[in-house]
Amino acid sequence: MAVAAGDYRAAGNALVLWLNQDSSIQNWAYDSLAYIHYFHLGGSGEQVRNPKTPLYYAEAGLKQNAKSTFLREIKAKLLLEQGKDTASMVMLRDLYDETKDQTYWWDMCFVEMARGNVMGCDSMVTLALADPKVADKKVRMEHIAAGVAETVNAKAAFIYLQALMLRGAGDVMASANALEAALKEDKDFYAAKQSILDLQRMYAQQQRGGR
């Protein structure tokens, strides 16, 4: 009921109470609590982003099932939030090697970009786009501040990373063109649409400032 109503705090509280009374639900309750606190209670409605709570539940769940890709992915992303990029990268590399899921390759590219290793990120993106089957694959993304989770065409996802790198280099026009190319691959790509809006707002502000 709480989840259906969008009341994730109530859902989390109910799960904690249930978990304390019935240890038999550990195999799925920790997964749910980790995700609720990572995604649903970490968005724009929260005054403070607290990565410690979902990390606690993710680690508790991993004690029950150390191979859980779901919880390892959440933990890797939470470690990155805490600035532990090396530990995050190790986990993502292991996940990719085990599953060949393009989501983890995309995440590794993002970590390299966040580290400032743009050349490394660009090389990894180029390698991903060289895969003749890249357009048939998918990448999962969570935009926590906006409360949006999406699964997008992998080719679009990697072109989007190119757009971010171009924007970081100050080439706004090339970045906009890359974003348009990403949307041609996946017309519902939320992050690409938002980035185009951001560029349009930036351009409008520059125009106003130049008057």
NORZI-V107249 format. One record per pair of residues at least 4 apart in sequence whose C-alpha atoms are under 7 Angstrom apart, sorted by the first residue. I is the first residue (numbers start at 1). GAP is how many residues later the second one is. Records with the same first field share a line. If there is no record, write none. Layout:
I=GAP / GAP
//
This chain:
1=4
2=4 / 5 / 6 / 8 / 9
3=4 / 5 / 8
7=4
8=4 / 28 / 32
9=4
10=4
11=4
12=4 / 21 / 24
13=4
14=4
15=4 / 14
16=4
17=4
18=4
19=4 / 6 / 7
25=4
26=4
27=37
28=4
29=4
30=4 / 27 / 28 / 30 / 31
31=4 / 27 / 30 / 40
32=4
33=4 / 24
34=4 / 20 / 21 / 23 / 24
35=4 / 19
36=4 / 5
37=4 / 5 / 16 / 17
38=4 / 13 / 16
39=4 / 105
40=107
41=5
42=4 / 7 / 102
43=101 / 102 / 103 / 104
44=101 / 102
51=4 / 27
52=4
53=4
54=4
55=4 / 20 / 23
56=4
57=4
58=4 / 13 / 17
59=4
60=4
61=4
62=4 / 6 / 9
68=4
69=4 / 26
70=4
71=4
72=4
73=4
74=4
75=4
76=4 / 12 / 15 / 16
77=4 / 11
78=4
79=4 / 5 / 6 / 8 / 9
80=4 / 5 / 8
84=4
85=4 / 26
86=4
87=4
88=4
89=4 / 19
90=4
91=4
92=4 / 12 / 16
93=4
94=4
95=4 / 9
96=4 / 5 / 8 / 9
102=4 / 36 / 37
103=4 / 36 / 37
104=4
105=4
106=4
107=4
108=4
109=4 / 12 / 15 / 16
110=4
111=4
112=4 / 5 / 6 / 8 / 9
113=4 / 5 / 8
117=4
118=4
119=4
120=4
121=4
122=4
123=4
124=4
125=4 / 33
126=4
127=4
128=6
129=5 / 26 / 29
133=4
134=20 / 21
135=18 / 19 / 20
137=16 / 17
138=13 / 14 / 15 / 16
139=12 / 13 / 14 / 15 / 18
140=10 / 11 / 12
141=8 / 9 / 10
142=6 / 7 / 8
143=4 / 5 / 6
144=4
152=5 / 34 / 37
153=4 / 32 / 33
154=4
155=4 / 30
156=4 / 26 / 27 / 29 / 30
157=4
158=4
159=4 / 19 / 23
160=4 / 18 / 19 / 22 / 32
161=4
162=4 / 16
163=4 / 12 / 13 / 15 / 16
164=4 / 11
165=4
166=4 / 5 / 6 / 8 / 9
167=4 / 5 / 8
171=4
172=4
173=4
174=4
175=4
176=4 / 20
177=4
178=4
179=4 / 13 / 17
180=4
181=4
182=4 / 10
183=4 / 6 / 9
189=4
190=4
191=4
192=4
193=4
194=4
195=4
196=4
197=4
198=4
199=4
200=4
201=4
202=4
203=4
204=4
205=4
206=4
207=4
//
